[in-house]
Amino acid sequence: MKLLFQSISEGSCLLNLDARDMREIVQAAVEFLVQTGRLPEHLCDDVIEGILEREKSVPTAIGHACAVPHLYNDAISQPAMVFVRLRHGVNLGAPDGIATRFIFLLIGSNEQTPQHLDTLSSIARLMSDNVFHFEATYAKNQQDVLNAIERHVNRNVLAAPPKPRSVTEGLN
């Protein structure tokens, strides 16, 4: 959840992107990373093509209106993420048949894969939360998205387990 929250806090948030397919989505997200200094310009085309090649073999639409296209390449020195909310859902072949509206694009080096796995897990939990899903759909800006993530975390923090009671306590 750390990379997700940090990235959006730093401005990696594109709301209401008007795109009709994965190529347009990836191109806009990667160009955004270049424009905001999170990816060197000379890597732009390689990253776009790398993500699209991976999508051909293993599509990343995971359901709950969400896709997580990603690329690991040792030419990428710093991990980066972009949260994209599409203006209109796009059929990317999700297993649940729901049009994809939320994209979490992740890039990093091969050695950053373990951190991205944690982020992927956080994204899956986040997107299966109907309240977050609703709030993200109607978020007006980056701060609204951050607030929705924070509320999700607060709703899902595990409470301390109850103190075990002895057998004789229950008999009184």
C-alpha positions as CSV (number, residue, x, y, z in Angstrom):
1,M,0.0,0.0,0.0
2,K,3.0,2.3,0.6
3,L,4.0,2.7,-3.1
4,L,0.4,3.2,-4.0
5,F,-0.3,5.9,-1.4
6,Q,3.1,7.6,-2.0
7,S,2.7,7.6,-5.8
8,I,-0.7,9.2,-5.7
9,S,0.5,11.7,-3.0
10,E,3.2,12.8,-5.4
11,G,0.7,13.3,-8.2
12,S,0.6,10.0,-10.1
13,C,-3.1,10.2,-10.6
14,L,-4.9,10.6,-13.9
15,L,-8.6,11.0,-13.5
16,N,-11.1,10.8,-16.4
17,L,-8.6,9.7,-19.1
18,D,-10.5,9.4,-22.4
19,A,-9.0,6.2,-23.8
20,R,-10.6,3.3,-25.8
21,D,-8.0,0.5,-25.5
22,M,-4.9,-0.7,-23.7
23,R,-2.5,1.0,-26.1
24,E,-4.0,4.4,-25.5
25,I,-4.1,3.8,-21.7
26,V,-0.5,2.7,-21.5
27,Q,0.8,5.4,-23.8
28,A,-0.9,8.1,-21.8
29,A,0.2,6.7,-18.4
30,V,3.8,6.2,-19.5
31,E,4.0,9.7,-21.2
32,F,2.7,11.0,-17.9
33,L,5.6,9.3,-16.0
34,V,8.0,11.0,-18.5
35,Q,6.4,14.4,-18.2
36,T,6.5,14.2,-14.3
37,G,10.1,13.1,-14.3
38,R,9.5,9.6,-13.0
39,L,10.8,7.9,-16.1
40,P,13.6,9.1,-18.4
41,E,12.3,10.1,-21.8
42,H,14.7,7.7,-23.7
43,L,12.9,4.7,-22.0
44,C,9.4,5.8,-23.0
45,D,8.9,3.8,-26.2
46,D,10.6,0.7,-24.7
47,V,8.4,0.8,-21.6
48,I,5.2,1.2,-23.7
49,E,6.1,-1.6,-26.0
50,G,7.3,-3.9,-23.2
51,I,4.0,-3.4,-21.3
52,L,1.9,-4.0,-24.5
53,E,3.9,-7.2,-25.3
54,R,3.3,-8.5,-21.8
55,E,-0.4,-7.7,-22.2
56,K,-0.6,-9.8,-25.3
57,S,0.7,-12.9,-23.6
58,V,-0.8,-12.3,-20.1
59,P,-3.6,-9.7,-19.9
60,T,-3.7,-7.9,-16.6
61,A,-7.4,-7.1,-16.3
62,I,-8.0,-8.7,-12.9
63,G,-11.7,-7.9,-12.4
64,H,-13.6,-5.5,-10.2
65,A,-13.2,-3.0,-13.1
66,C,-9.4,-3.0,-12.6
67,A,-6.3,-3.8,-14.6
68,V,-2.7,-3.7,-13.4
69,P,-0.4,-3.5,-16.4
70,H,3.3,-3.7,-15.3
71,L,6.8,-4.1,-16.5
72,Y,10.1,-5.1,-14.9
73,N,13.2,-4.0,-16.7
74,D,16.6,-3.3,-15.3
75,A,16.9,-0.1,-17.3
76,I,14.3,1.4,-14.9
77,S,16.1,2.6,-11.8
78,Q,13.2,3.8,-9.7
79,P,9.8,2.1,-9.2
80,A,6.9,4.1,-10.4
81,M,3.1,3.8,-10.4
82,V,0.3,5.7,-12.0
83,F,-3.4,5.4,-10.9
84,V,-5.7,6.0,-13.9
85,R,-9.5,6.3,-13.8
86,L,-10.9,6.1,-17.3
87,R,-13.8,8.4,-18.3
88,H,-15.6,5.3,-19.6
89,G,-15.1,1.6,-19.0
90,V,-13.2,-0.4,-21.6
91,N,-13.5,-4.1,-22.3
92,L,-10.1,-5.5,-21.6
93,G,-11.2,-9.1,-21.2
94,A,-11.5,-9.2,-17.4
95,P,-12.5,-12.6,-15.9
96,D,-15.6,-11.2,-14.3
97,G,-16.8,-9.6,-17.6
98,I,-16.9,-6.1,-16.1
99,A,-15.5,-3.2,-18.2
100,T,-12.2,-1.9,-16.8
101,R,-12.3,1.6,-15.4
102,F,-9.3,1.7,-13.0
103,I,-5.7,1.1,-14.1
104,F,-2.7,0.8,-11.8
105,L,0.3,0.9,-14.1
106,L,3.5,-0.3,-12.3
107,I,7.1,-0.2,-13.6
108,G,10.4,-1.0,-12.0
109,S,13.6,-3.1,-12.2
110,N,13.6,-6.8,-11.8
111,E,14.9,-6.6,-8.3
112,Q,11.9,-4.5,-7.3
113,T,9.5,-7.3,-8.1
114,P,8.9,-8.3,-4.4
115,Q,7.8,-4.8,-3.5
116,H,5.5,-4.8,-6.5
117,L,3.9,-8.1,-5.4
118,D,3.0,-6.4,-2.2
119,T,1.5,-3.5,-4.1
120,L,-0.4,-5.9,-6.4
121,S,-1.9,-7.6,-3.3
122,S,-2.9,-4.2,-1.9
123,I,-4.5,-3.2,-5.2
124,A,-6.5,-6.4,-5.2
125,R,-7.8,-5.8,-1.7
126,L,-8.5,-2.2,-2.4
127,M,-10.5,-2.9,-5.6
128,S,-12.6,-5.6,-3.9
129,D,-13.8,-3.0,-1.4
130,N,-17.1,-1.7,-2.7
131,V,-17.0,1.5,-0.7
132,F,-13.5,2.4,-2.1
133,H,-14.7,1.5,-5.5
134,F,-17.7,3.9,-5.2
135,E,-15.5,6.7,-3.7
136,A,-12.9,6.3,-6.4
137,T,-15.5,6.4,-9.1
138,Y,-16.7,9.8,-7.9
139,A,-13.4,11.3,-6.7
140,K,-13.0,14.8,-8.1
141,N,-9.3,15.0,-7.5
142,Q,-6.1,13.3,-6.3
143,Q,-6.9,14.2,-2.6
144,D,-10.3,12.5,-2.9
145,V,-8.6,9.3,-4.1
146,L,-6.1,9.5,-1.2
147,N,-8.9,10.1,1.3
148,A,-10.7,7.0,-0.1
149,I,-7.6,4.9,0.3
150,E,-7.1,6.1,3.9
151,R,-10.7,5.3,4.7
152,H,-10.2,1.8,3.2
153,V,-7.2,1.2,5.4
154,N,-9.0,2.4,8.5
155,R,-12.0,0.2,7.8
156,N,-9.7,-2.8,7.3
157,V,-7.2,-2.5,10.2
158,L,-7.4,-5.6,12.2
159,A,-8.5,-5.0,15.8
160,A,-6.4,-6.5,18.6
161,P,-7.5,-10.1,19.2
162,P,-9.7,-10.5,22.3
163,K,-8.0,-11.6,25.5
164,P,-8.5,-15.3,25.9
165,R,-10.9,-16.2,28.8
166,S,-10.3,-19.1,31.0
167,V,-12.8,-21.9,31.1
168,T,-13.9,-21.1,34.7
169,E,-14.5,-17.5,33.8
170,G,-17.3,-18.5,31.4
171,L,-19.1,-20.5,34.1
172,N,-19.7,-17.6,36.5
